Amino acid sequence: METPPSAATATAVTRHTLETHIAAVERDVTQPLAGIFGSDSISWKINRESALFLGAGRAALLQLAHPWVAAALDQHSSLLEKPIARFHNTFRVVFTMIFGSAGQAFRASRSLYQLHTTIRGDIPDSVASYNKGSSYEANQIPALRWVFATLVESAVTAYECVLPPLTTQQRNAYFAEAKTLAALFGIPHDALPADWNSFTAYIADMCQSQALGVSERSRYMAHRLLAGSGSWVHPPHWYRALTTEWMPKRLRDEFELPFEPPDQESARKAHHRLPRIYSKLPDSLRFVGPYHEACARLAHRPPGFVARRSNQFWIGQPRLPFGD
């Protein structure tokens, strides 16, 4: 069972450590233009799908269940006032690391680290095993590892909601590639589970441990997020039902998310209808803008209209940042 560390004992990523990780990733890059993974990777196969949006709410709530992360989001982000900006910021970094050139990925990694150096503070309330007033830093490995885990697992959850389930081999290949992504977050390989099964066991342990816990403030933030407060995007009932269904029961209860028969029926219908609808989408809508941009880059041409418009939705700007 995961034991929450104190800020004093938790290992934090240093700039030297990050540069060591980047250098290790760079040594394995064979085609810098194709990025750290390349077009044949399982990471491109999964993360190009716009279905990832289905898991965004789940990932956000799981992050809010970590008291360090919740405090950081409350005190240093625009999650409540501008949730779309937070959405853009997250996908801008992650998609640049996945679909950008190697140079773009490394610059995104350094930029994220620098941003995280400014994010620190104190826990406002006692929750789970965290005492009121205990300190946190965004570059501490336990918090980084949890945020990373929520993004990786929620991507697979969303993917398999509308597409055939991944094989065991594909899941292990995806997690092996995800460790490379984790290195750009500053997370060393030895701080991560060995394979997909160990990874899901880590998440299950976390969700039963006192390393996670929902405070009154994080509960308020979660409900505002699911209601679409502060945004022009108001999640429909079926989306809220799916998000709730995908939450571990303990956290569902702590967040006080209703999952009554009408909610269960809404989730059931979504599972039935979404794959049929998704299969009929044209590639221009099915695949995210950063993937279209990456394909254009490999063809030595600028991103077209579809890529730029899709990028605007996913990352809040027409092109991936940190371009050469």
Legacy VTK file of the C-alpha trace (Angstrom):
# vtk DataFile Version 3.0
C-alpha trace
ASCII
DATASET POLYDATA
POINTS 324 float
0.000 0.000 0.000
1.350 3.432 -0.983
2.575 5.528 1.937
2.435 9.280 1.355
5.863 10.868 1.827
6.412 14.186 3.491
7.690 17.065 1.406
10.941 16.809 3.305
11.515 13.160 2.366
10.074 13.154 -1.153
12.682 13.264 -3.901
12.443 16.315 -6.124
13.628 16.543 -9.709
16.651 18.789 -10.162
17.687 20.501 -13.387
20.744 18.266 -13.554
18.573 15.155 -13.188
16.238 16.340 -15.923
19.120 17.050 -18.300
20.467 13.557 -17.626
17.085 12.063 -18.555
16.842 14.193 -21.706
20.333 13.150 -22.783
19.407 9.479 -22.326
16.250 9.882 -24.424
18.149 11.830 -27.081
20.669 8.998 -27.494
17.833 6.657 -28.522
16.300 9.037 -31.069
17.066 7.855 -34.601
14.895 10.324 -36.535
14.717 13.689 -34.740
12.074 14.981 -37.149
9.765 12.118 -36.120
10.195 12.930 -32.443
10.946 10.648 -29.530
8.535 7.914 -30.685
7.828 8.089 -34.404
4.868 7.317 -36.624
4.991 3.537 -36.099
4.818 3.807 -32.304
1.941 2.679 -30.121
2.076 6.115 -28.484
1.092 7.750 -31.780
-1.581 5.100 -32.375
-3.306 5.788 -29.051
-2.721 9.494 -28.537
-3.789 10.537 -32.039
-7.387 9.594 -31.194
-9.732 12.445 -30.323
-11.496 9.898 -28.097
-8.893 10.874 -25.496
-11.232 13.736 -24.625
-13.531 11.140 -23.045
-10.913 10.462 -20.369
-9.992 14.075 -19.641
-12.528 14.474 -16.837
-11.444 11.229 -15.196
-7.772 12.208 -15.297
-8.564 15.624 -13.832
-10.566 14.161 -10.933
-7.906 11.565 -10.145
-5.364 14.375 -9.997
-7.598 16.352 -7.646
-7.637 13.302 -5.355
-3.926 13.846 -4.643
-3.718 16.534 -1.933
-0.423 17.954 -3.230
-1.752 18.183 -6.778
-5.122 19.570 -5.682
-3.455 22.307 -3.636
-1.175 23.211 -6.542
-4.100 23.350 -8.987
-6.119 25.485 -6.589
-3.324 27.884 -5.719
-1.377 28.134 -8.977
-3.641 27.281 -11.920
-6.676 28.652 -13.744
-8.644 25.405 -13.334
-11.730 27.026 -11.777
-11.792 30.346 -13.606
-10.523 29.107 -16.980
-10.772 25.309 -17.172
-10.296 25.337 -20.947
-6.966 27.117 -20.481
-5.902 24.359 -18.094
-7.021 21.762 -20.657
-4.989 23.529 -23.347
-1.916 23.814 -21.145
-1.929 20.103 -20.341
-2.413 18.884 -23.902
-0.005 21.483 -25.305
2.814 20.005 -23.242
1.888 16.338 -23.631
1.158 16.486 -27.358
4.372 18.429 -28.023
6.351 15.726 -26.250
4.557 12.968 -28.183
4.046 14.468 -31.648
6.639 17.234 -31.807
10.122 16.848 -33.229
12.768 15.680 -30.764
13.880 19.285 -30.316
10.338 20.421 -29.580
9.846 17.592 -27.088
13.021 18.458 -25.189
12.202 22.174 -25.117
8.709 21.354 -23.818
10.296 19.220 -21.094
12.603 22.031 -19.965
9.764 24.563 -20.084
7.538 22.337 -17.933
10.311 21.839 -15.407
10.917 25.589 -15.183
7.201 26.221 -14.661
7.095 23.599 -11.914
9.938 25.304 -10.027
7.541 28.184 -9.307
4.743 25.938 -8.014
5.056 25.342 -4.287
3.020 26.040 -1.206
1.248 24.548 1.791
-1.669 22.145 2.117
-4.629 24.275 3.304
-6.461 21.496 5.175
-5.668 18.146 6.712
-6.715 15.356 4.344
-5.821 11.659 4.259
-2.321 11.475 5.774
-1.376 15.061 4.921
-1.350 17.598 7.722
-2.623 21.128 7.319
0.286 23.400 6.563
2.552 20.677 5.205
4.454 21.818 2.122
4.509 20.612 -1.459
6.518 21.290 -4.613
5.354 20.481 -8.133
8.696 18.894 -9.050
8.450 16.228 -6.348
8.484 12.766 -7.907
5.447 11.258 -6.051
3.160 14.015 -7.385
4.687 13.953 -10.878
4.330 10.163 -10.987
0.655 10.330 -10.043
-0.175 13.000 -12.643
1.700 10.974 -15.259
-0.172 7.803 -14.243
-3.594 9.446 -14.521
-2.832 10.648 -18.053
-1.454 7.304 -19.270
-4.186 5.100 -17.814
-7.047 7.451 -18.704
-5.839 7.522 -22.320
-6.163 3.735 -22.530
-9.553 3.818 -20.773
-10.871 6.347 -23.301
-9.300 4.546 -26.278
-10.895 1.234 -25.349
-14.271 2.881 -24.840
-14.638 3.343 -28.596
-12.040 1.045 -30.174
-11.109 -2.646 -29.774
-9.223 -3.417 -26.556
-5.450 -3.362 -26.701
-3.635 -6.673 -26.445
-1.343 -7.457 -23.533
1.615 -6.956 -25.848
0.320 -3.554 -26.965
-0.287 -2.435 -23.378
3.225 -3.389 -22.342
4.666 -1.678 -25.425
2.636 1.441 -24.638
3.848 1.509 -21.059
7.450 0.977 -22.148
7.128 4.029 -24.407
5.332 5.926 -21.658
8.435 5.543 -19.492
10.295 7.574 -22.095
7.605 10.243 -21.802
7.910 10.073 -18.020
11.633 10.813 -18.308
10.748 14.156 -19.898
8.610 14.864 -16.831
11.757 14.206 -14.789
10.606 10.816 -13.512
13.367 8.166 -13.505
12.659 4.640 -14.775
13.314 3.115 -11.363
10.506 5.234 -9.872
7.995 3.525 -12.158
6.484 0.017 -12.231
8.067 -2.579 -14.500
5.143 -3.292 -16.848
1.458 -2.592 -17.469
0.159 -5.038 -14.875
2.471 -3.595 -12.238
1.386 -0.125 -13.315
-2.314 -0.858 -12.838
-1.491 -2.493 -9.486
0.267 0.738 -8.453
-2.830 2.756 -9.362
-5.115 0.356 -7.467
-2.870 0.577 -4.399
-2.826 4.354 -4.596
-6.609 4.504 -4.789
-6.923 2.479 -1.572
-4.149 4.281 0.284
-3.898 7.441 2.342
-1.662 8.875 -0.369
-4.968 10.046 -1.903
-7.851 11.789 -0.251
-10.597 14.269 -1.124
-10.931 17.511 0.797
-13.945 19.788 0.804
-12.091 22.158 -1.511
-11.066 19.481 -4.034
-14.639 18.152 -3.983
-15.912 21.644 -4.803
-13.377 21.947 -7.632
-14.391 18.559 -9.058
-18.085 19.420 -9.115
-17.438 22.765 -10.784
-15.255 21.066 -13.358
-17.878 18.457 -14.230
-20.528 21.176 -14.449
-18.411 23.127 -16.941
-18.337 26.205 -14.705
-16.231 29.027 -16.119
-16.310 27.492 -19.586
-18.408 27.458 -22.728
-18.128 23.652 -22.666
-20.824 22.104 -20.478
-20.325 18.325 -20.284
-23.538 16.434 -21.106
-25.052 13.978 -18.649
-23.623 10.945 -20.441
-20.084 12.372 -20.162
-20.468 12.997 -16.434
-21.912 9.502 -16.041
-18.978 7.904 -17.874
-16.492 9.886 -15.802
-18.203 8.806 -12.606
-18.366 5.168 -13.709
-14.630 5.192 -14.418
-13.721 6.528 -10.967
-12.685 4.032 -8.259
-15.638 3.588 -5.895
-13.800 4.953 -2.883
-12.984 8.210 -4.701
-16.429 8.342 -6.288
-17.864 8.299 -2.775
-15.387 10.844 -1.414
-16.085 13.201 -4.319
-19.831 12.619 -3.684
-20.500 11.832 -7.333
-23.993 10.433 -7.864
-24.236 7.191 -9.804
-27.888 6.278 -9.472
-29.854 4.109 -11.951
-30.425 7.033 -14.395
-26.677 7.732 -14.400
-25.874 4.058 -14.875
-28.308 3.856 -17.783
-26.773 6.959 -19.366
-23.305 5.412 -19.118
-24.594 2.130 -20.571
-26.093 3.902 -23.581
-22.859 5.843 -24.104
-20.873 2.602 -24.184
-23.299 1.249 -26.777
-23.529 4.301 -29.020
-20.087 5.892 -28.941
-18.172 3.149 -30.817
-20.687 3.221 -33.671
-20.554 7.011 -33.933
-16.786 7.119 -33.615
-16.207 4.562 -36.356
-17.963 6.861 -38.845
-15.862 9.945 -38.123
-13.565 11.126 -40.922
-9.861 11.164 -40.104
-9.950 14.971 -40.013
-12.138 14.804 -36.894
-11.067 11.469 -35.467
-7.366 12.310 -35.220
-6.100 15.249 -33.159
-4.445 18.289 -34.719
-0.950 17.622 -33.314
-0.962 14.234 -35.082
-1.980 15.881 -38.371
0.784 18.453 -37.858
3.329 15.701 -37.192
2.328 13.883 -40.390
2.690 17.122 -42.335
6.123 17.719 -40.823
7.292 14.262 -41.883
6.046 15.064 -45.397
8.097 18.308 -45.269
5.102 20.593 -45.541
3.391 23.015 -43.129
0.245 21.917 -41.274
-2.903 22.447 -43.282
-6.187 24.100 -42.357
-7.592 21.008 -40.619
-4.499 20.582 -38.462
-4.429 24.251 -37.464
-8.126 24.343 -36.578
-7.906 21.102 -34.613
-4.813 22.385 -32.809
-6.792 25.440 -31.792
-9.267 23.166 -30.030
-6.726 20.850 -28.428
-3.834 23.139 -27.519
-5.276 26.652 -27.862
-3.016 27.693 -30.749
-2.646 26.741 -34.434
0.746 25.022 -34.159
2.744 23.045 -31.642
5.082 25.299 -29.649
8.890 25.321 -29.551
9.219 24.873 -33.314
12.633 24.946 -34.940
LINES 1 325
324 0 1 2 3 4 5 6 7 8 9 10 11 12 13 14 15 16 17 18 19 20 21 22 23 24 25 26 27 28 29 30 31 32 33 34 35 36 37 38 39 40 41 42 43 44 45 46 47 48 49 50 51 52 53 54 55 56 57 58 59 60 61 62 63 64 65 66 67 68 69 70 71 72 73 74 75 76 77 78 79 80 81 82 83 84 85 86 87 88 89 90 91 92 93 94 95 96 97 98 99 100 101 102 103 104 105 106 107 108 109 110 111 112 113 114 115 116 117 118 119 120 121 122 123 124 125 126 127 128 129 130 131 132 133 134 135 136 137 138 139 140 141 142 143 144 145 146 147 148 149 150 151 152 153 154 155 156 157 158 159 160 161 162 163 164 165 166 167 168 169 170 171 172 173 174 175 176 177 178 179 180 181 182 183 184 185 186 187 188 189 190 191 192 193 194 195 196 197 198 199 200 201 202 203 204 205 206 207 208 209 210 211 212 213 214 215 216 217 218 219 220 221 222 223 224 225 226 227 228 229 230 231 232 233 234 235 236 237 238 239 240 241 242 243 244 245 246 247 248 249 250 251 252 253 254 255 256 257 258 259 260 261 262 263 264 265 266 267 268 269 270 271 272 273 274 275 276 277 278 279 280 281 282 283 284 285 286 287 288 289 290 291 292 293 294 295 296 297 298 299 300 301 302 303 304 305 306 307 308 309 310 311 312 313 314 315 316 317 318 319 320 321 322 323
